[in-house]
């Protein structure tokens, strides 16, 4: 799983997307944590933030609520909407 996690910080958008989607589809707690950990550092990348929120929601990882809740006060409306849904 570490190679997939590493893709999340790649400067190449396609690599990031591939890593995120692969992690989204791995049925393991480690994948949940990797997505949440990436969300904590994705603050400057709107598309990655939105994608990570979407992946976490698709996995129905309810333990991530604490990490997603602060995004409800984000100045970007798209991020607020994603975090709220």
C-alpha positions in Angstrom: 0.0 0.0 0.0 2.9 2.5 0.5 3.4 3.0 -3.2 -0.3 4.0 -3.6 0.0 6.4 -0.7 3.1 7.9 -2.3 1.1 8.6 -5.5 -1.2 10.9 -3.5 1.6 13.4 -3.2 2.8 13.1 -6.8 3.0 16.4 -8.9 1.3 14.5 -11.7 -2.5 14.7 -11.4 -3.1 11.4 -13.1 -0.9 9.6 -10.6 -2.7 11.2 -7.8 -6.1 10.1 -9.2 -4.9 6.6 -9.8 -3.6 6.3 -6.2 -6.7 7.7 -4.7 -9.0 5.4 -6.7 -6.9 2.4 -6.0 -7.0 3.1 -2.2 -10.7 3.8 -2.4 -11.2 0.2 -3.7 -9.0 -1.6 -1.2 -11.1 -3.1 1.6 -8.6 -2.4 4.4 -8.5 -0.1 7.4 -5.0 1.0 6.2 -6.6 2.4 3.1 -9.1 4.4 5.2 -6.3 5.9 7.3 -4.2 6.6 4.2 -7.1 8.6 2.6 -7.8 10.5 5.9 -4.1 11.2 6.4 -3.8 12.6 2.8 -6.8 14.8 3.4 -5.0 16.5 6.3 -2.2 17.6 4.0 -4.2 18.3 0.8 -5.3 21.7 1.9 -3.7 23.5 -1.0 -5.0 21.2 -3.7 -8.8 21.7 -4.1 -9.2 18.8 -6.6 -7.4 16.4 -4.4 -9.3 17.5 -1.3 -12.6 17.0 -3.1 -11.5 13.6 -4.4 -10.4 12.5 -1.0 -13.7 13.5 0.6 -15.5 11.6 -2.2 -13.4 8.5 -1.7 -13.8 8.6 2.1 -17.6 9.0 1.6 -17.7 6.1 -0.9 -16.0 3.9 1.6 -18.5 5.0 4.2 -15.6 5.6 6.7 -17.6 7.3 9.4 -14.5 7.6 11.7 -13.3 10.4 9.4 -16.1 12.7 10.5 -13.7 14.4 12.9 -11.2 15.2 10.1 -13.9 16.3 7.6 -15.9 18.4 10.0 -13.4 21.3 10.0 -13.8 21.6 6.3 -17.3 22.9 6.8 -15.8 26.3 7.6 -13.5 26.2 4.5 -13.8 29.4 2.4 -14.3 27.3 -0.8 -18.0 26.5 -1.2 -17.3 23.3 -3.2 -15.3 21.9 -0.3 -18.0 22.9 2.2 -20.6 21.2 0.1 -18.5 18.0 -0.3 -17.8 17.9 3.4 -21.4 18.4 4.3 -22.7 15.6 2.1 
